């Protein structure tokens, strides 16, 4: 009975472990909708379910897009699941890889996007404006040609950025990833303005009173096809059946209902009333910091825990991978070695060399995109974000650990290898009993350094929607367009983690080294003999 119970517990642990890697195979009743959750009033991140917000990883998502998604999910008789994702991933990889079923993210059906995505009928219509500072010389502009000399930008891969070419005499800046980052750049004076749709501009001005948006009439505005500014829902290319079903649902939503939903979204977007003000009525930096800590400490805590879990697991598993690879690569062969064994070792060494070269020679952020989306598209492996993160960090760390361990082995005197072989030890016995104990002390600082690097490098995993610390911080910052204040908190957390771990690792190294003050055995023996003589003489 004990054996059966033990086996059951092991099976249960195995199932739980596999569930971390695989998700979504049996979720046919779910409608997975991708959006940024950082583009108010269309979609934003918040900490509670107030005003009908939908639960996402490490928080809630709300806005105009969420309300439209609810209506579509209800019409399709499916459960709504919001998948927070980066903008670039929403433009293709998320849909083609099956991570989401549709994209509702304030996206216009441009000719370029139509080449890789299918689109529904518009679910919102708008116009283009320019957001500027109230005290700017461009605040009273009447035409798009009144911005001569201004530094203007827009969101990358959007119509907003392309139409800047119509503004005569402006200094077109590099496109930016999202609207919160543009608000920060505008508020800090890095740019003079950015192109936006009217609802997004209204939301930005509502959260940042120092800003305003400039609208244009008739020929004084931008020239574009109306269809280019219509906001539609993205669907996987060729899935016309789903497009047709969604179009029928959208037709049932009247213009009055859409206007009401947008008005509610603008009204319900997160407010900053709790932020303290100074005597001049200004919200201070420290007041903002206190506001974010008070209202988002659970999110920061969850993000920190996930960061530690991913980096620690990745470091441990990576060390095991690196150790195994290095042990195999260090197996010596000679004329007495069987031919088959030589062939197998040669093939294995070639594979391991390629593995190390590839994963040391490519950025982790690229590996994340390729493995997470590529595995789903090519092999139909629906990895969960957390499972993919653990796998990516582990194999990436393993490649670096191979070189660290190799350096540790090379630091051991060759005579010890020869002595072990002379005693008839196997390769495993020699490495485990003689080489590894000495090597471990040498490479321990490098292992600790790799652990600390992993803590920081987990931030790149936000591109595959892993809810680590950076992902959480970005969502919070995007909601209020306050990057500096939020990321000061994030920086403090990262520094605390790395500083604390560095201190712990130094303590462990000191313990392994043993006492710094020691005596030679000969001196101890001589001292003991003298004590015996003295004690004998006294007797």
Order of alpha helices (4+ residues) and beta strands (2+ residues): alpha-beta-beta-beta-beta-alpha-beta-alpha-alpha-beta-alpha-beta-beta-beta-alpha-beta-alpha-beta-alpha-beta-alpha-beta-alpha-alpha-alpha-alpha-alpha-alpha-alpha-alpha-alpha-alpha-alpha-alpha
